[in-house]
Amino acid sequence: MRKAIGLVFLVSWVSVFSQTSARNTTSYPVIVARVALTNQTAPIPPTNIVTPRQGRLYRVSYYLDCGGQNLDWMFLLHWADANGSETFTSAPCNSPSNPSLGVATVRTSAGSPLKYETTGVAGRYDLFFTVERLN
């Protein structure tokens, strides 16, 4: 009888452990968007990247190259968190040896879209960015 109860307990414990392990298989970061835009000549208006169902932390790695022209193109991110609307603005891309590049970390509220845009005057630029969900 004791052996039977011990065996039932062991099988139950293994079953619970394997179900828990199966549910927690997501590893972070998770890439949610990759954008590669080349030979752009006009500003991009605010454009949705992702709208989370719950508050999330994101890392955005970007590279903006103006092709060596003095045009001051910039990369912007928009989102809302517990404090309201937020905006990240990159340094301007304004010389052959000065592309704008970096990483921005943002925390969005549930239902608040993470958006990007570009601003500038004229000329050609290339924009590359990756968005990773960190939690």
TIMI-2910 file (N, C-alpha, C, CB; in pm, 1 decimal, decimal comma, always signed):
<rs>
+----------+----------+----------+----------+----------+----------+----------+----------+----------+----------+----------+----------+------+
!      n_x !      n_y !      n_z !     ca_x !     ca_y !     ca_z !      c_x !      c_y !      c_z !     cb_x !     cb_y !     cb_z ! resn !
+----------+----------+----------+----------+----------+----------+----------+----------+----------+----------+----------+----------+------+
!    +81,5 !   -119,1 !     +0,0 !     +0,0 !     +0,0 !     +0,0 !    +86,7 !   +126,7 !     +0,0 !    -93,2 !     -0,8 !   +120,4 !  Met !
!   +188,9 !   +128,8 !    +85,5 !   +277,1 !   +245,2 !    +90,4 !   +346,3 !   +266,7 !    -43,3 !   +380,9 !   +228,9 !   +201,3 !  Arg !
!   +391,5 !   +158,4 !   -106,3 !   +457,6 !   +170,0 !   -235,5 !   +362,2 !   +226,9 !   -339,2 !   +510,8 !    +34,1 !   -281,1 !  Lys !
!   +238,4 !   +184,4 !   -335,6 !   +139,1 !   +234,3 !   -431,9 !   +113,9 !   +382,8 !   -410,8 !     +6,7 !   +156,1 !   -419,3 !  Ala !
!   +101,8 !   +426,2 !   -285,7 !    +79,7 !   +569,4 !   -256,1 !   +202,8 !   +649,7 !   -297,0 !    +48,6 !   +591,2 !   -104,1 !  Ile !
!   +320,6 !   +600,2 !   -267,5 !   +443,9 !   +668,7 !   -306,8 !   +456,0 !   +681,3 !   -457,1 !   +564,6 !   +595,5 !   -252,1 !  Gly !
!   +419,0 !   +575,5 !   -528,7 !   +423,9 !   +578,5 !   -675,1 !   +324,7 !   +679,8 !   -731,5 !   +395,0 !   +439,3 !   -732,5 !  Leu !
!   +203,0 !   +686,4 !   -675,6 !   +102,6 !   +783,9 !   -718,9 !   +154,4 !   +925,5 !   -694,2 !    -32,3 !   +761,4 !   -644,5 !  Val !
!   +213,1 !   +947,4 !   -577,0 !   +268,7 !  +1079,4 !   -545,6 !   +379,4 !  +1118,1 !   -643,9 !   +323,1 !  +1081,4 !   -402,1 !  Phe !
!   +469,7 !  +1025,3 !   -671,0 !   +580,1 !  +1051,4 !   -762,4 !   +529,2 !  +1082,5 !   -902,8 !   +675,0 !   +931,9 !   -766,2 !  Leu !
!   +434,2 !  +1006,5 !   -953,6 !   +378,4 !  +1030,6 !  -1087,2 !   +307,6 !  +1165,5 !  -1091,0 !   +280,4 !   +917,5 !  -1127,0 !  Val !
!   +233,9 !  +1200,4 !   -985,2 !   +165,2 !  +1330,1 !   -979,5 !   +264,5 !  +1445,4 !   -979,7 !    +76,5 !  +1338,2 !   -854,9 !  Ser !
!   +370,3 !  +1432,3 !   -900,2 !   +471,6 !  +1537,9 !   -892,2 !   +540,5 !  +1557,5 !  -1026,7 !   +575,7 !  +1504,8 !   -784,0 !  Trp !
!   +577,9 !  +1449,3 !  -1094,6 !   +642,1 !  +1457,9 !  -1225,9 !   +547,9 !  +1521,2 !  -1326,3 !   +686,1 !  +1318,9 !  -1274,6 !  Val !
!   +419,7 !  +1489,5 !  -1321,5 !   +321,0 !  +1545,4 !  -1413,2 !   +307,2 !  +1696,4 !  -1393,9 !   +185,4 !  +1477,0 !  -1393,6 !  Ser !
!   +297,6 !  +1739,9 !  -1269,2 !   +286,6 !  +1883,9 !  -1240,0 !   +413,0 !  +1956,8 !  -1284,0 !   +261,4 !  +1907,7 !  -1088,9 !  Val !
!   +530,3 !  +1901,7 !  -1252,8 !   +656,1 !  +1966,0 !  -1289,6 !   +668,8 !  +1978,5 !  -1441,2 !   +774,7 !  +1887,4 !  -1232,9 !  Phe !
!   +634,0 !  +1875,1 !  -1515,3 !   +648,7 !  +1881,5 !  -1661,1 !   +550,8 !  +1979,5 !  -1722,4 !   +629,0 !  +1743,8 !  -1722,8 !  Ser !
!   +430,4 !  +1994,6 !  -1666,8 !   +334,7 !  +2092,9 !  -1718,2 !   +383,8 !  +2234,4 !  -1691,2 !   +195,9 !  +2072,0 !  -1654,8 !  Gln !
!   +439,0 !  +2258,1 !  -1572,2 !   +491,9 !  +2389,6 !  -1537,9 !   +608,7 !  +2425,4 !  -1628,8 !   +535,6 !  +2393,6 !  -1390,8 !  Thr !
!   +695,9 !  +2330,9 !  -1654,6 !   +810,8 !  +2356,3 !  -1741,0 !   +766,2 !  +2388,6 !  -1883,1 !   +905,0 !  +2235,8 !  -1741,4 !  Ser !
!   +665,3 !  +2322,9 !  -1932,1 !   +617,2 !  +2344,7 !  -2068,2 !   +558,4 !  +2484,3 !  -2083,3 !   +512,8 !  +2239,2 !  -2105,8 !  Ala !
!   +496,8 !  +2536,2 !  -1979,7 !   +435,3 !  +2668,3 !  -1987,5 !   +537,2 !  +2781,2 !  -1980,8 !   +334,9 !  +2684,5 !  -1876,7 !  Arg !
!   +652,2 !  +2760,4 !  -1922,5 !   +751,2 !  +2865,2 !  -1902,3 !   +869,4 !  +2850,8 !  -1998,3 !   +800,4 !  +2863,1 !  -1758,5 !  Asn !
!   +840,1 !  +2830,9 !  -2125,2 !   +947,7 !  +2808,9 !  -2220,7 !   +988,9 !  +2934,3 !  -2296,7 !   +907,1 !  +2703,9 !  -2317,8 !  Thr !
!   +920,9 !  +3046,5 !  -2277,8 !   +958,2 !  +3168,3 !  -2348,0 !  +1087,3 !  +3222,1 !  -2288,6 !   +845,4 !  +3274,2 !  -2340,1 !  Thr !
!  +1184,2 !  +3246,4 !  -2375,2 !  +1306,8 !  +3309,4 !  -2328,4 !  +1311,8 !  +3450,3 !  -2385,9 !  +1433,2 !  +3226,5 !  -2369,4 !  Ser !
!  +1369,7 !  +3540,1 !  -2311,7 !  +1375,3 !  +3680,1 !  -2352,4 !  +1517,6 !  +3717,9 !  -2383,5 !  +1318,0 !  +3771,9 !  -2243,8 !  Tyr !
!  +1542,2 !  +3812,6 !  -2469,7 !  +1444,3 !  +3895,2 !  -2540,2 !  +1380,1 !  +3822,6 !  -2658,7 !  +1510,4 !  +4022,7 !  -2588,5 !  Pro !
!  +1261,3 !  +3872,2 !  -2697,6 !  +1188,6 !  +3821,0 !  -2813,0 !  +1184,5 !  +3932,7 !  -2916,8 !  +1043,4 !  +3772,7 !  -2773,9 !  Val !
!  +1231,5 !  +3905,6 !  -3037,3 !  +1226,1 !  +4006,6 !  -3143,4 !  +1082,8 !  +4016,9 !  -3192,3 !  +1322,9 !  +3971,2 !  -3261,2 !  Ile !
!  +1027,7 !  +4138,6 !  -3186,4 !   +889,5 !  +4160,2 !  -3230,9 !   +882,8 !  +4236,5 !  -3362,8 !   +811,3 !  +4235,7 !  -3124,3 !  Val !
!   +991,3 !  +4302,0 !  -3403,0 !   +991,3 !  +4373,7 !  -3531,3 !  +1133,9 !  +4397,8 !  -3577,3 !   +915,4 !  +4508,0 !  -3519,7 !  Ala !
!  +1151,4 !  +4387,6 !  -3708,0 !  +1276,9 !  +4426,6 !  -3774,4 !  +1237,6 !  +4511,0 !  -3894,0 !  +1363,9 !  +4300,5 !  -3818,1 !  Arg !
!  +1298,7 !  +4626,4 !  -3904,8 !  +1267,0 !  +4718,0 !  -4015,1 !  +1396,1 !  +4756,8 !  -4085,3 !  +1191,7 !  +4844,9 !  -3963,6 !  Val !
!  +1394,5 !  +4750,7 !  -4217,5 !  +1508,8 !  +4793,1 !  -4299,6 !  +1452,3 !  +4875,0 !  -4414,8 !  +1593,7 !  +4669,2 !  -4352,4 !  Ala !
!  +1473,5 !  +5005,3 !  -4408,7 !  +1422,8 !  +5096,7 !  -4511,3 !  +1542,0 !  +5167,0 !  -4575,4 !  +1321,6 !  +5200,9 !  -4450,6 !  Leu !
!  +1559,0 !  +5149,0 !  -4704,5 !  +1671,3 !  +5211,0 !  -4774,1 !  +1621,9 !  +5310,5 !  -4876,6 !  +1758,6 !  +5105,2 !  -4841,2 !  Thr !
!  +1709,3 !  +5405,6 !  -4908,1 !  +1681,1 !  +5508,1 !  -5009,3 !  +1551,8 !  +5584,1 !  -4983,8 !  +1674,9 !  +5444,8 !  -5145,5 !  Asn !
!  +1529,3 !  +5617,3 !  -4858,2 !  +1411,6 !  +5697,3 !  -4822,6 !  +1440,6 !  +5844,0 !  -4853,4 !  +1373,9 !  +5678,5 !  -4671,6 !  Gln !
!  +1338,5 !  +5915,2 !  -4898,8 !  +1357,4 !  +6056,7 !  -4933,4 !  +1254,2 !  +6148,1 !  -4869,1 !  +1352,6 !  +6073,9 !  -5083,0 !  Thr !
!  +1163,6 !  +6091,2 !  -4789,2 !  +1059,7 !  +6172,6 !  -4725,1 !  +1047,1 !  +6130,7 !  -4579,2 !   +922,7 !  +6157,9 !  -4799,0 !  Ala !
!   +997,6 !  +6222,0 !  -4496,0 !   +972,7 !  +6185,0 !  -4356,3 !   +868,0 !  +6073,0 !  -4348,9 !   +925,7 !  +6308,7 !  -4274,8 !  Pro !
!   +880,0 !  +5989,7 !  -4247,6 !   +781,2 !  +5884,3 !  -4222,1 !   +694,1 !  +5932,0 !  -4106,2 !   +850,3 !  +5744,9 !  -4189,3 !  Ile !
!   +562,7 !  +5938,7 !  -4125,0 !   +475,1 !  +5982,1 !  -4015,2 !   +471,4 !  +5875,1 !  -3905,2 !   +331,0 !  +6010,7 !  -4067,8 !  Pro !
!   +419,8 !  +5909,1 !  -3786,4 !   +412,4 !  +5808,7 !  -3680,1 !   +344,8 !  +5680,5 !  -3730,8 !   +335,6 !  +5865,0 !  -3558,4 !  Pro !
!   +416,2 !  +5569,5 !  -3711,9 !   +373,0 !  +5440,1 !  -3764,6 !   +380,0 !  +5336,4 !  -3653,1 !   +460,5 !  +5396,8 !  -3886,0 !  Thr !
!   +272,6 !  +5259,8 !  -3633,2 !   +269,4 !  +5158,3 !  -3527,1 !   +371,3 !  +5048,5 !  -3552,8 !   +129,4 !  +5097,5 !  -3515,3 !  Asn !
!   +440,4 !  +5010,2 !  -3446,8 !   +529,4 !  +4894,3 !  -3450,0 !   +458,7 !  +4777,2 !  -3382,2 !   +666,1 !  +4925,6 !  -3380,1 !  Ile !
!   +410,9 !  +4800,6 !  -3260,1 !   +344,5 !  +4697,0 !  -3181,5 !   +251,5 !  +4764,9 !  -3081,3 !   +448,8 !  +4605,2 !  -3108,6 !  Val !
!   +138,3 !  +4698,1 !  -3051,4 !    +47,6 !  +4743,8 !  -2946,1 !    +30,3 !  +4629,4 !  -2847,2 !    -91,0 !  +4789,9 !  -3004,8 !  Thr !
!    +93,2 !  +4637,0 !  -2730,2 !    +87,5 !  +4526,2 !  -2634,7 !    -46,9 !  +4519,3 !  -2561,2 !   +200,4 !  +4539,3 !  -2533,7 !  Pro !
!    -88,0 !  +4397,5 !  -2526,4 !   -210,9 !  +4378,9 !  -2448,3 !   -187,8 !  +4410,1 !  -2301,3 !   -263,1 !  +4235,6 !  -2463,6 !  Arg !
!    -63,4 !  +4405,3 !  -2258,4 !    -28,2 !  +4442,3 !  -2120,5 !    +99,5 !  +4525,1 !  -2125,5 !     -9,7 !  +4315,0 !  -2029,0 !  Gln !
!   +129,1 !  +4594,3 !  -2016,1 !   +249,7 !  +4676,0 !  -2012,3 !   +373,3 !  +4592,2 !  -2042,9 !   +264,1 !  +4743,3 !  -1876,0 !  Gly !
!   +461,3 !  +4645,1 !  -2125,9 !   +580,0 !  +4571,2 !  -2168,1 !   +701,6 !  +4662,3 !  -2170,2 !   +558,5 !  +4508,5 !  -2306,4 !  Arg !
!   +818,8 !  +4599,9 !  -2157,3 !   +946,4 !  +4667,8 !  -2168,7 !  +1008,2 !  +4628,1 !  -2302,5 !  +1041,1 !  +4632,4 !  -2048,8 !  Leu !
!  +1050,9 !  +4726,8 !  -2380,8 !  +1108,8 !  +4702,8 !  -2512,8 !  +1244,8 !  +4768,5 !  -2523,5 !  +1016,1 !  +4754,6 !  -2623,1 !  Tyr !
!  +1330,5 !  +4706,8 !  -2604,9 !  +1459,7 !  +4764,5 !  -2641,0 !  +1458,8 !  +4784,3 !  -2792,3 !  +1580,2 !  +4672,4 !  -2594,9 !  Arg !
!  +1490,3 !  +4906,6 !  -2834,9 !  +1493,1 !  +4939,0 !  -2977,9 !  +1636,3 !  +4977,2 !  -3013,8 !  +1392,3 !  +5055,5 !  -3013,4 !  Val !
!  +1697,5 !  +4897,8 !  -3102,2 !  +1832,4 !  +4926,2 !  -3151,7 !  +1817,9 !  +4984,3 !  -3291,7 !  +1923,3 !  +4796,8 !  -3152,2 !  Ser !
!  +1877,3 !  +5100,1 !  -3316,2 !  +1854,7 !  +5167,2 !  -3445,0 !  +1985,0 !  +5216,3 !  -3506,6 !  +1758,7 !  +5284,7 !  -3427,5 !  Tyr !
!  +1979,3 !  +5232,2 !  -3639,4 !  +2091,3 !  +5285,8 !  -3717,0 !  +2031,3 !  +5369,4 !  -3828,9 !  +2184,5 !  +5170,8 !  -3774,0 !  Tyr !
!  +2061,9 !  +5497,6 !  -3831,4 !  +2010,3 !  +5591,5 !  -3930,6 !  +2128,8 !  +5653,2 !  -4002,9 !  +1920,8 !  +5701,8 !  -3864,5 !  Leu !
!  +2136,5 !  +5629,7 !  -4133,3 !  +2249,1 !  +5677,4 !  -4213,4 !  +2198,2 !  +5772,4 !  -4320,7 !  +2326,0 !  +5558,9 !  -4277,4 !  Asp !
!  +2255,7 !  +5890,2 !  -4326,2 !  +2211,7 !  +5992,0 !  -4421,7 !  +2296,3 !  +5994,9 !  -4547,9 !  +2214,0 !  +6127,6 !  -4356,8 !  Cys !
!  +2378,8 !  +5897,4 !  -4569,5 !  +2456,0 !  +5892,5 !  -4693,1 !  +2555,4 !  +6004,7 !  -4709,1 !  +2365,0 !  +5893,4 !  -4807,9 !  Gly !
!  +2599,8 !  +6060,6 !  -4599,2 !  +2702,1 !  +6163,7 !  -4606,4 !  +2650,7 !  +6302,1 !  -4637,2 !  +2800,8 !  +6126,8 !  -4707,2 !  Gly !
!  +2520,9 !  +6322,2 !  -4633,2 !  +2465,9 !  +6455,6 !  -4660,7 !  +2433,7 !  +6526,6 !  -4529,5 !  +2338,6 !  +6445,8 !  -4749,5 !  Gln !
!  +2444,7 !  +6656,3 !  -4528,6 !  +2412,1 !  +6736,4 !  -4410,0 !  +2263,6 !  +6766,1 !  -4406,3 !  +2492,7 !  +6867,8 !  -4408,4 !  Asn !
!  +2184,4 !  +6669,8 !  -4357,5 !  +2039,5 !  +6685,5 !  -4367,5 !  +1965,2 !  +6678,4 !  -4235,1 !  +1985,7 !  +6582,0 !  -4457,6 !  Leu !
!  +2030,4 !  +6639,8 !  -4129,4 !  +1969,6 !  +6635,7 !  -3996,4 !  +1844,5 !  +6549,1 !  -3986,1 !  +1935,9 !  +6773,6 !  -3954,1 !  Asp !
!  +1845,0 !  +6431,7 !  -4048,2 !  +1735,6 !  +6337,2 !  -4028,1 !  +1743,2 !  +6283,0 !  -3886,0 !  +1741,2 !  +6221,3 !  -4132,1 !  Trp !
!  +1626,3 !  +6257,3 !  -3825,5 !  +1620,9 !  +6201,8 !  -3690,6 !  +1518,7 !  +6088,7 !  -3684,4 !  +1586,3 !  +6311,5 !  -3587,8 !  Met !
!  +1543,2 !  +5995,9 !  -3593,7 !  +1456,0 !  +5881,7 !  -3567,5 !  +1384,8 !  +5908,3 !  -3435,5 !  +1536,7 !  +5746,4 !  -3563,1 !  Phe !
!  +1252,2 !  +5891,3 !  -3432,4 !  +1174,3 !  +5916,1 !  -3311,1 !  +1091,0 !  +5794,1 !  -3275,1 !  +1083,6 !  +6038,7 !  -3329,2 !  Leu !
!  +1071,9 !  +5774,1 !  -3144,7 !   +981,2 !  +5672,6 !  -3092,0 !   +875,5 !  +5742,4 !  -3007,5 !  +1058,1 !  +5565,1 !  -3008,4 !  Leu !
!   +752,6 !  +5692,2 !  -3013,5 !   +643,0 !  +5746,2 !  -2932,9 !   +573,0 !  +5630,5 !  -2862,1 !   +542,0 !  +5827,1 !  -3021,3 !  His !
!   +535,0 !  +5652,2 !  -2735,9 !   +461,2 !  +5552,9 !  -2658,8 !   +398,2 !  +5622,7 !  -2540,5 !   +553,3 !  +5436,1 !  -2612,4 !  Trp !
!   +318,8 !  +5550,4 !  -2465,1 !   +261,7 !  +5602,6 !  -2340,4 !   +292,3 !  +5504,3 !  -2229,2 !   +107,5 !  +5626,2 !  -2353,2 !  Ala !
!   +323,2 !  +5559,9 !  -2111,5 !   +345,0 !  +5478,4 !  -1992,4 !   +258,8 !  +5535,0 !  -1880,7 !   +496,3 !  +5475,6 !  -1951,5 !  Asp !
!   +286,2 !  +5497,3 !  -1757,6 !   +205,7 !  +5543,1 !  -1644,8 !   +207,5 !  +5695,0 !  -1629,2 !   +254,7 !  +5478,5 !  -1517,5 !  Ala !
!   +308,9 !  +5762,5 !  -1683,9 !   +319,2 !  +5908,2 !  -1672,8 !   +258,0 !  +5981,8 !  -1790,9 !   +463,4 !  +5948,1 !  -1659,0 !  Asn !
!   +206,9 !  +5909,0 !  -1890,1 !   +146,6 !  +5972,9 !  -2006,7 !   +230,7 !  +5952,6 !  -2131,7 !   +127,1 !  +6121,2 !  -1981,2 !  Gly !
!   +213,4 !  +6040,5 !  -2229,1 !   +283,3 !  +6028,8 !  -2357,2 !   +431,8 !  +6057,5 !  -2342,3 !   +222,2 !  +6123,6 !  -2459,8 !  Ser !
!   +512,2 !  +5976,0 !  -2412,3 !   +657,7 !  +5990,6 !  -2407,9 !   +712,1 !  +5990,8 !  -2550,6 !   +723,1 !  +5876,3 !  -2323,8 !  Glu !
!   +826,7 !  +6055,7 !  -2569,7 !   +893,6 !  +6058,6 !  -2700,5 !  +1043,2 !  +6046,3 !  -2681,3 !   +859,7 !  +6188,2 !  -2777,8 !  Thr !
!  +1105,4 !  +5963,2 !  -2762,6 !  +1250,3 !  +5952,6 !  -2770,5 !  +1290,7 !  +6010,3 !  -2905,3 !  +1299,7 !  +5803,5 !  -2753,2 !  Phe !
!  +1391,8 !  +6097,0 !  -2907,4 !  +1442,5 !  +6154,9 !  -3031,2 !  +1591,4 !  +6126,1 !  -3041,1 !  +1414,8 !  +6307,9 !  -3037,3 !  Thr !
!  +1632,5 !  +6067,3 !  -3153,9 !  +1773,9 !  +6035,6 !  -3173,3 !  +1853,6 !  +6162,8 !  -3198,7 !  +1792,1 !  +5936,8 !  -3290,2 !  Ser !
!  +1982,3 !  +6149,2 !  -3189,1 !  +2070,6 !  +6257,1 !  -3233,5 !  +2055,7 !  +6269,2 !  -3384,4 !  +2220,5 !  +6230,3 !  -3192,6 !  Ala !
!  +2077,3 !  +6387,3 !  -3440,9 !  +2064,3 !  +6401,1 !  -3585,9 !  +2176,2 !  +6330,1 !  -3662,0 !  +2062,4 !  +6547,7 !  -3623,5 !  Pro !
!  +2139,6 !  +6279,3 !  -3775,2 !  +2235,2 !  +6219,9 !  -3868,5 !  +2276,2 !  +6332,8 !  -3962,0 !  +2173,6 !  +6095,2 !  -3948,0 !  Cys !
!  +2397,8 !  +6385,7 !  -3947,5 !  +2426,0 !  +6510,7 !  -4018,7 !  +2563,5 !  +6523,2 !  -4082,7 !  +2409,1 !  +6621,4 !  -3926,5 !  Asn !
!  +2636,5 !  +6413,3 !  -4097,7 !  +2764,4 !  +6423,1 !  -4168,6 !  +2805,8 !  +6284,3 !  -4215,2 !  +2874,6 !  +6486,0 !  -4077,7 !  Ser !
!  +2899,5 !  +6277,8 !  -4310,2 !  +2941,3 !  +6146,8 !  -4362,0 !  +2991,6 !  +6051,8 !  -4254,2 !  +3048,9 !  +6165,1 !  -4465,1 !  Pro !
!  +3052,7 !  +6105,2 !  -4152,4 !  +3107,7 !  +6018,3 !  -4048,3 !  +3020,7 !  +6016,8 !  -3923,0 !  +3248,5 !  +6062,8 !  -4012,3 !  Ser !
!  +2896,0 !  +6062,2 !  -3934,9 !  +2811,9 !  +6072,7 !  -3816,8 !  +2672,7 !  +6014,8 !  -3838,6 !  +2800,9 !  +6216,4 !  -3774,6 !  Asn !
!  +2662,2 !  +5882,1 !  -3859,9 !  +2527,7 !  +5825,3 !  -3861,5 !  +2470,0 !  +5834,3 !  -3720,4 !  +2529,0 !  +5677,2 !  -3912,5 !  Pro !
!  +2340,4 !  +5831,7 !  -3709,8 !  +2275,6 !  +5830,2 !  -3579,0 !  +2247,3 !  +5685,2 !  -3544,0 !  +2144,0 !  +5916,1 !  -3578,1 !  Ser !
!  +2300,0 !  +5641,1 !  -3431,1 !  +2280,1 !  +5502,1 !  -3391,0 !  +2270,6 !  +5493,9 !  -3241,2 !  +2393,4 !  +5412,5 !  -3442,5 !  Leu !
!  +2202,2 !  +5390,5 !  -3194,4 !  +2191,5 !  +5375,3 !  -3050,2 !  +2085,7 !  +5275,3 !  -3010,5 !  +2162,0 !  +5507,2 !  -2986,6 !  Gly !
!  +2054,9 !  +5278,7 !  -2881,1 !  +1957,3 !  +5189,0 !  -2821,6 !  +1867,2 !  +5271,4 !  -2730,7 !  +2026,6 !  +5073,0 !  -2743,1 !  Val !
!  +1737,6 !  +5247,7 !  -2740,4 !  +1640,7 !  +5311,9 !  -2651,8 !  +1561,4 !  +5202,2 !  -2582,0 !  +1545,7 !  +5409,1 !  -2730,8 !  Ala !
!  +1538,6 !  +5218,3 !  -2452,5 !  +1456,7 !  +5124,9 !  -2376,8 !  +1330,5 !  +5197,9 !  -2334,8 !  +1533,5 !  +5068,0 !  -2252,9 !  Thr !
!  +1215,4 !  +5137,5 !  -2363,4 !  +1087,5 !  +5201,9 !  -2333,8 !   +995,4 !  +5104,1 !  -2262,0 !  +1020,7 !  +5253,8 !  -2463,1 !  Val !
!   +910,0 !  +5157,9 !  -2178,0 !   +808,2 !  +5079,0 !  -2106,3 !   +672,6 !  +5130,3 !  -2151,3 !   +824,4 !  +5089,8 !  -1948,5 !  Arg !
!   +595,0 !  +5044,0 !  -2216,2 !   +463,6 !  +5083,7 !  -2265,4 !   +354,2 !  +5039,3 !  -2169,7 !   +438,6 !  +5025,7 !  -2404,5 !  Thr !
!   +245,0 !  +5112,8 !  -2169,3 !   +126,4 !  +5072,2 !  -2095,0 !    +43,9 !  +4977,5 !  -2181,3 !    +42,2 !  +5195,6 !  -2052,2 !  Ser !
!    -41,9 !  +4901,1 !  -2117,6 !   -130,4 !  +4810,2 !  -2190,2 !   -213,7 !  +4888,2 !  -2290,8 !   -221,8 !  +4733,1 !  -2092,7 !  Ala !
!   -218,8 !  +4839,6 !  -2413,2 !   -299,1 !  +4902,1 !  -2517,3 !   -237,5 !  +5025,5 !  -2579,8 !   -430,0 !  +4937,7 !  -2462,3 !  Gly !
!   -120,7 !  +5066,6 !  -2532,8 !    -52,9 !  +5184,9 !  -2587,0 !    +44,5 !  +5142,1 !  -2696,5 !    +21,9 !  +5262,9 !  -2474,5 !  Ser !
!    +23,2 !  +5187,4 !  -2820,2 !   +114,2 !  +5144,9 !  -2927,8 !   +252,1 !  +5208,0 !  -2914,5 !    +55,0 !  +5180,0 !  -3063,8 !  Pro !
!   +352,3 !  +5131,2 !  -2953,4 !   +487,1 !  +5183,1 !  -2971,0 !   +496,6 !  +5221,8 !  -3117,9 !   +599,1 !  +5077,2 !  -2929,1 !  Leu !
!   +530,7 !  +5347,5 !  -3145,8 !   +534,8 !  +5399,3 !  -3282,5 !   +672,8 !  +5454,8 !  -3314,0 !   +427,8 !  +5507,9 !  -3302,8 !  Lys !
!   +704,6 !  +5462,7 !  -3443,8 !   +827,2 !  +5528,8 !  -3486,6 !   +793,1 !  +5629,6 !  -3594,8 !   +931,9 !  +5425,9 !  -3537,6 !  Tyr !
!   +885,5 !  +5722,4 !  -3614,3 !   +875,2 !  +5817,0 !  -3725,4 !  +1013,8 !  +5870,6 !  -3755,9 !   +776,6 !  +5933,3 !  -3692,3 !  Glu !
!  +1025,9 !  +5935,5 !  -3870,3 !  +1149,2 !  +6007,1 !  -3903,5 !  +1113,2 !  +6150,5 !  -3936,3 !  +1224,6 !  +5939,6 !  -4022,8 !  Thr !
!  +1205,8 !  +6240,1 !  -3906,0 !  +1188,8 !  +6380,6 !  -3942,8 !  +1315,9 !  +6425,8 !  -4012,5 !  +1157,9 !  +6470,1 !  -3817,4 !  Thr !
!  +1300,6 !  +6516,1 !  -4104,7 !  +1414,8 !  +6568,9 !  -4177,8 !  +1366,7 !  +6662,2 !  -4287,3 !  +1499,7 !  +6455,1 !  -4236,9 !  Gly !
!  +1460,4 !  +6714,0 !  -4363,3 !  +1428,7 !  +6815,9 !  -4462,2 !  +1423,0 !  +6758,5 !  -4603,1 !  +1530,5 !  +6927,6 !  -4456,1 !  Val !
!  +1531,8 !  +6704,6 !  -4649,0 !  +1539,0 !  +6654,4 !  -4786,3 !  +1657,4 !  +6560,5 !  -4797,6 !  +1550,9 !  +6770,9 !  -4888,8 !  Ala !
!  +1666,0 !  +6491,5 !  -4909,4 !  +1777,9 !  +6402,6 !  -4933,6 !  +1742,9 !  +6258,1 !  -4905,0 !  +1895,7 !  +6443,9 !  -4850,3 !  Gly !
!  +1843,2 !  +6174,7 !  -4910,4 !  +1826,0 !  +6030,8 !  -4896,0 !  +1876,2 !  +5984,8 !  -4759,1 !  +1899,9 !  +5955,9 !  -5008,6 !  Arg !
!  +1806,9 !  +5881,9 !  -4704,1 !  +1854,1 !  +5820,7 !  -4579,8 !  +1815,4 !  +5673,7 !  -4577,1 !  +1796,3 !  +5894,1 !  -4456,5 !  Tyr !
!  +1886,2 !  +5597,7 !  -4494,7 !  +1856,1 !  +5456,9 !  -4469,8 !  +1828,1 !  +5441,6 !  -4321,1 !  +1974,0 !  +5363,1 !  -4515,8 !  Asp !
!  +1726,9 !  +5362,7 !  -4287,8 !  +1690,7 !  +5338,9 !  -4148,3 !  +1679,4 !  +5188,7 !  -4124,1 !  +1557,6 !  +5410,6 !  -4112,2 !  Leu !
!  +1746,1 !  +5143,8 !  -4020,1 !  +1738,9 !  +5004,2 !  -3979,0 !  +1712,2 !  +5001,8 !  -3829,1 !  +1870,8 !  +4926,3 !  -4015,1 !  Phe !
!  +1615,2 !  +4921,7 !  -3785,0 !  +1596,5 !  +4904,1 !  -3641,4 !  +1533,8 !  +4769,7 !  -3609,6 !  +1510,6 !  +5015,8 !  -3585,2 !  Phe !
!  +1560,8 !  +4725,2 !  -3486,5 !  +1505,8 !  +4600,6 !  -3433,2 !  +1441,8 !  +4631,3 !  -3299,8 !  +1615,5 !  +4490,4 !  -3418,7 !  Thr !
!  +1323,4 !  +4574,9 !  -3278,3 !  +1251,8 !  +4592,9 !  -3152,1 !  +1245,7 !  +4458,6 !  -3080,3 !  +1108,1 !  +4650,4 !  -3175,9 !  Val !
!  +1292,5 !  +4457,2 !  -2955,3 !  +1291,7 !  +4335,5 !  -2875,1 !  +1205,3 !  +4355,0 !  -2751,4 !  +1434,8 !  +4295,5 !  -2835,1 !  Glu !
!  +1120,7 !  +4257,8 !  -2723,3 !  +1041,3 !  +4260,4 !  -2598,8 !  +1128,0 !  +4197,8 !  -2490,8 !   +902,3 !  +4182,8 !  -2614,2 !  Arg !
!  +1145,1 !  +4268,7 !  -2380,4 !  +1232,9 !  +4222,8 !  -2274,0 !  +1159,7 !  +4151,4 !  -2161,5 !  +1308,3 !  +4338,4 !  -2218,2 !  Leu !
!  +1026,6 !  +4163,7 !  -2155,0 !   +949,9 !  +4090,5 !  -2052,2 !   +812,4 !  +4056,1 !  -2102,0 !   +938,7 !  +4172,1 !  -1923,5 !  Asn !
+----------+----------+----------+----------+----------+----------+----------+----------+----------+----------+----------+----------+------+
</rs>
